[in-house]
Amino acid sequence: MGLFSAGIAAGLVFFVAAAPVVVNASSGHAPGRWGGADLSVRVAASPRVAQPGQWLSYEVKVRNAGPGEAVLPVLTIRLPAEVDIAAVNVASCRPGASRNEVVCPSPTDIAAGGSGAVTVLGVVRAGARGPLRASAGLSSEVVDGNEADNRAEVVTRVDEGADLAVRLSPSARSAEPGERFTVKATVRNRGPRVVRDAHVYFTENGARFVSAQGARCAARHDQVGCALEPIKSGARGTFSVVFRMPRGRAAEVGTEATVYSTHVGDRRPANNQARMRVSMRHG
């Protein structure tokens, strides 16, 4: 997540990928050879330690070791209840019987040596405690003599993360057109983790960014992104941002601030935002 990034809303969203669920690969076996199909599946999670409120990606790899074709195999992926699915990178996948189940049927038989992969992207719920257990299973209409590797599971630990909160304090409740006013931002880390990459971004809402002190800030597309120094557990970080009132007849201007970390999760996101308004004063 960059300085001006916005998250993808949680929900099941499928988008078209260039490859089908399983991609045939060249092999020494002739297509249509009689015999069982030895299907196998593997699943891996990234990152290896999940963070509350952050992204978690599952990559599922499948393979047919032959010697025969796998007839219309179906891959079923089950994610933990504490993970909200955001996207799946294969168009033929669809929602399963339960909320966190994804079913990926192959549109064709898969020759010996065929392999492929599916990636499921999710967001870890803020209240997740873990461990998070995800599984994948592969089935086919052909008898599999080795069913032990038709199912795989991955267990992911959930880190405690941190509890970041932001407050805004304007230097004045009103200002004249073109006049500058300062907004003090206080970011508190209630822990337990140290946050080394805290960012605060503002939406200008009529106010115009001028400068900042105590943080590295930059403005783009009506947003101001600020990178803070590391904040220890139980500590606070403060900085100030100078805005200018527009030269117009607006009744008031305002700004909304959101604090986040790209690497440390937050179990209490409700206090990650703060708002303030300054009235327009006409002399």
N, C-alpha and C positions, 0 to 999 in steps of 0.2 A: 504494500500500500504506500503510495507516494504522498507527498505533502498535500496535494489537492484531490486525493482519491476519494471516491464514495463507494460504499459497499453495495453488493447486489442483494436485493430483497430476498429473504428466504422463501422457498417455494419450489415446486418441481418444474423445472424448465429444461426442455430438451432442445438441443441444437444439432444441425446436420454436420457430420464429420465426413472426411474424404473417404474413409474406409468402412466396410460393413463390420458386423460384430466379429466375424472371424475371416481372416484373409488367407486364401490358399497360398501355400508355398510349394516350390518345386521340391520333389523328393524322388527317391529311387523306386517308389511304389507306383505301380500303374493304377490310374483312376478306375474305380469300380472293382478293385480286387476283393474277393470274398474273404471273410474272416471278421473277427471282432475289432472294434475300435477302442484303443486305450486312450481315453480322455483324461486330461489332468487340468487342474486349476490352481493358481496361486494368487494371493491377495496381499498387498502391502499398503501401509498408511504413511502419509507424509504431512506434517512432521511426525517424528516418532513419539514425541510428547505433545499432546494436544493442549491448547490454551482455551479457556472459556471465552466465548464470543468471537473466536478467530476461525479462520478457514482450516479445513481438514480434507485432504484429498485421498481417495482410495483408488489404486490401480489394480485391476484384475486382469491377469494374463491366462489365456487358455491355449491348449495344444492337443492335437490328435496324433499320437505316436503310432497309430496303425495297428495291425497291417491293413485293416479294412477302412472303408469310409464311415464317418459319423453321420448318421441320417438325421438331418434337421435338428441339430443340438440346440438346447435351450440353457442359457446361463441365468441363474437367479442370484441376485445380490441383496443381502439384508444388512442395512446399516443400523447402528444403535439408535434407540429412541431419543437419546440426548443430542443427536445430530440432525439438523434440518437440511434436506437435500436442496441444493441450489441449481445444479446442472449435471447433465450426462452427455458425454461427447460422441455418442453413437445414435443415429437417427432412429434405428429400428427398435431401440429400447423403449419400454413403456412402464407406467406405474404398475406395481403388483397388487396383491390382495390386501396388503397392509400398507400403512402410511409410509414406512421406510423400506419398502421392498421395490426393487427394480428388476424387471424381467426382460431379457435380451434374447429373442429367438433368432437363429440364423436363417436367412431366407433360402439357403441352399445346403446340400450335403457337403461335408468337409472331408477332403481327401487326406490320406495319411501324410503327415508332415505339415498339415495346415496349422496355423497359429494366429493369434490376434490378441487384442487388449481392449478393455473398456475402462474409462476413468470417470469416477463419480466425485463431484465436488460438493462439500457440505459445510455448514457453519455449526460449530459446537455451541450448544445452548449455554447461557451464562451460568445456570444452576447446575451444570453437569459436574458430577463428582468422579465418575469413572469407577473401575476401568471400562473403556468403551470396547465392545466386542462386535466386530463385523465379520460376516461370513459370505462365502460364495460357493454355489453348487452348480455342477454341470451334468446334464442328462441328455440321452439320445435314444432313438428307437432301436438302436443296435445294442446287443448285449456287450457289456464291458467286463472283461475278465479280471480287471484290477480296479475295483471301485473305491479303494482306499484313498486314491488321490483325486477323486471326483469332487471333493469338498475341501475347502480351506478356510481358516479363521485367522484373524489378526486381532490382538489385544493392545489397546493404546492407553497409556496412563494419561490422566488429566492433571496438569499443573495447577497450583493454587492461584497463580496470577497475582494481580494487584487490584486495588480499588482506587481509581483516580476520580477526582472531583474538581470542578472548576467554578469559580465565582468571579463576577465582574462588578467593578465599582467605578462609575464615571466621575470625573472631577467636577462636573456641573450637571444640573438637571435641565438646563436650557442654554441655548447659544444662538447668536445672531447669524444670518446668512454669511457664509465665508469664514466664520470664526472657527478656530481650532478648539478641540477639547480632548482630554486624555482619559483613556479607559485603563484602569489597573486590573490585571488578570492574576488571580491566585489559583494555583494548581496544587492540590494536596494529594499525597499518596498515603492511603491508609494501610498499604501493605497487603500481604507480607513480602512481596518481591520488590526489589529495586527496579525502577523503570529508567532505563538509560536512553530511551528514544521517544520521550513524550513529545507529542505535537498538539498544538491548538490551532484550529482553523476557524476563521470568522466569516460570516456572510455580512456584507456591508449594509444592505437594506437602506440605502440612501446616503449613509455616511461615506466619506472618501478617505482612504488610508493615506497617511502622510509619512509616518516614521514609527520606529519602535525602539525600545531600550530594554535590555535584559534578555533578549531572545533574538534569534535570526529569523526575520520575517520577510516575506515577499508577497506581493499582490498580483493576482491574475484572475480575470473573468469575474469580477465582483466578489472575489474571495481573498482572504489574507491567511497565509499559512505560516505558522511560527514553530520553529524547532527549539526545544528547551534543553537545558543542561540536565544531567542525570538527577533523579529525585529518589532519595533513600526512603525506605519504609518509615512512615511516621513523620516525614519531612514535608516541606512546602517549597514551591518555586513560584516566584513572582516576576512579572514583567509588565511594561506599560506600552500601550499603543496609542498613537496620536491620530485622530480623525479630523476631518474638516467638514463643516456643515455645507450642504450644497447652496448655491445661490438661486433660490427659488422661493416658492410660496408654500412649501410642504409644512404640514402641521408638526411633524416630528420625524426623526430618523432613529434607527436602531441598529443593533448587531446581535447576532447569535453566535456563541462560541461552543465548540465541541472539542473535547480532549480525548486523545486515544494514543495507544502504543501499537506499533506494528509487530512486535514480538511477544509482548506480555498481555495475556488476556485480562478481562475485567469482569468480575462476578456481579457488580452492581452498576450496570450501565445507565440507570435512571439519573444519576448525578453527574453524568458526563457532559451535560449541556447546561448553558446559562444564557439568559437574555437580558438586554437592557435597552432603554429608550431615552432619547434626549429631545426635548421639545424645541421647536423653532421659535426664537424670540425676535420680534421685529421692533426695532427702535423707532 
